[in-house]
């Protein structure tokens, strides 16, 4: 599923099922593309068999499209396996139209939220890339709760110099408070000083 293009991708080896689902989803206002095999769906990738292997291949490739499983041979262990691997819903045939549409709405909402989160993370990574090596060190010390004088002692520099770097870090990271800076760094997985890899500090 792709909320950017508004497209729902159907993969099923039964043509009547694909046609029926296409009609249902198009009537609900969705753009739909149907495929009779995962090979057809992944023709630009390595071939894979249908079902869980398709799900695994998508995950391994970094594709995070939300998946709805629809099967005529479902059981509890199979559904648990699918959900643990990240499936949004696991439905059994014949499926009620309302049940499927509810699952599609949930999947599209999940996809939209995931895209927004990825966009925020990319923006944070771009801001981090603007920091100098020393500013990055100061950042890691700040989010660990160190005061300017403590950071200065740790880095072997003057407190006023640390204050200047700290101000630049706050500006570049677009953080209005230390609490906000900590939240931003936590999203990006920035380790505080003492947890980050210990390296020689570059000269100021």
N, C-alpha and C positions, 0 to 999 in steps of 0.2 A: 504494500500500500504506500502511496506517495501523496501526502497532503499538498505538496507544492504544486503538483500537476493535477491533483484531484482524481488520481487513477487508482482503481482497485484491480489487482492482478489475481486471476483465478487459475489454479493449476489442478486439473482433475483428468483422469484417463477415460472418463465416460462423457462423450459428447452431449447426450441429453441433459446431464447434470450441469455441464458448463452453460449450455444454452438457457436452461431454466433459471440458473442463478444470474446470468447476464440480464435476462429480462426483468427479474425482480429488482436487481440493484440499479439498473438504468431507470426503471419506473420510479425509484426513490431519489433519482437525481444524480446518481454517481456515474462517472466515466469508468468503463470496465474493459479490460483486456483479458481474453481467455486463452489458456494453453492446455493442450492435451497431455503434456508431459513436462517434467522438470527439465529435461533436455532442451525442449523448445523454449522454456522460460529462461534457461541459463545458457543459451546458445553461444553467448560470447565468453562463457566461462568453461571450466572443465565439466564434462557430463557427470550427472549424479542421479541416483535413483530417487523416486518420489518419497515423501514423508519426512521422517526424522533426519534422513541424510541430507535432504534439501535444507532443512532448518539448520543443521550443523554447518553446512557449506556456507550459507548466508552469514552465519555468525562468525565463522572463521575468516571470511572475506572482509569483515568489518561492516557489513551491511546490517543495519538495525531495523529493517522493516518489521512492523508488528505482524505476527502470523496468527491466523485463525485456522485450526484444524477442523476439517469436516470429514467424517469417516463413517462407513457402514459397519465397521468391525471394531468399534471402540470398546475398551474395558478400562477399569480403574487404574491398573498399573500403567497402561499406555497414556491415559490422560495425565497422570501424575508426572510421567517422564516428559511429556510435551510442555506442561506448565512449568516444570523446573528448568527447562531449557529456554524459557522465555515466551512461550506462546501466550497470546492474550486470552483466547478461548479455545475450548475443545468441545465440538458439537458432533452429534451423531445424526446420520441420515435415517429417515427423512426429517429435515429440520423445518421448524415453523418459520415463516417469513419474518415475523416480529422478533423472534429470538436471534435470527441471523443479523437483522438490521441493528439490533441493540449491540451485538458483538462488534459489528463494523464501526458503529459510532464510538464505542469504547476504544477500538484499535486506532481510529483516526485521532482521537483525543490524546492517546498515549504517544502517537507519532508526533503530534504537534508539540506536546510538552518536551519530548526528547530533542526535537530540532531546536526549540528555544533554549534548552539547557546547553546543547552543543554550541549554539551561537554565542551564549554568554561565556562559555569556556574559551572559545577561540578569541574573543575580545580580550579576556584576561591574559591569555598567552601572548597576544600582541603587545599589551602593555608591559608585561614582564620582559619582553625582548628589547624594550627601549631602555632598560636599566643598564647602567655600567656595572662592571664586576664588583666594584666597591659598594655601589648602591644596593646591589643584590645581597651583599653581606650584611649591610645595615638593615635591610628589610628582614632578613632571617633573624637577626637579633631583636628587632622591634617586636615581631610577632611572637617571640619567645618571652616577652614581658620585660626585657632589659631596659633600664634607664639610660639616658644619653651618656652619663659619666661611666656607667658600667660598660657600655658598648665601646666607649673611647679607650677604657683600660684593656678590654679584650682585644681591640684592634691596634692598640699602640699608637693612638692619634689623639688630637685635641678634642675636647668636648664640643667646642664651637664648630669644628669641622663635621663632626657627627650630626650636629643640629642641622647644618646646611644639607647634608646628604639625606637626612630624614625628611626634610621639607620637600626635596626633589622627589623622593620616593612617594610621598603622599600625593603630590601633584601628578606624577606620571601614572600612578595606579588609580587616580581619581577616587581616592578614599577621603571621606570627610571626618573620619574618626579612626582611632586605633582599632576599635571593635569592628568597624566595617572593613578595615585592612585585613584583620585576622580572618574574617569570613571569606573575603576574596581569595586570600592565599589558601585557605582550607579547600575551597572549590577546585583550585588548580593543583592541589597536592604539594604546595611549597612547604618543605620541612623547616621548622624553627631551628635556630642555631643550637647546636648540641645534639640535634637529631640528624641534621644534614651531614653529608660527608665532610670530614675535616680536611681542609686543604690550606696550604700557605696563603696568607692574606696578601693580595697585591698591594704595592705601595700606593699611598695617596698622592 
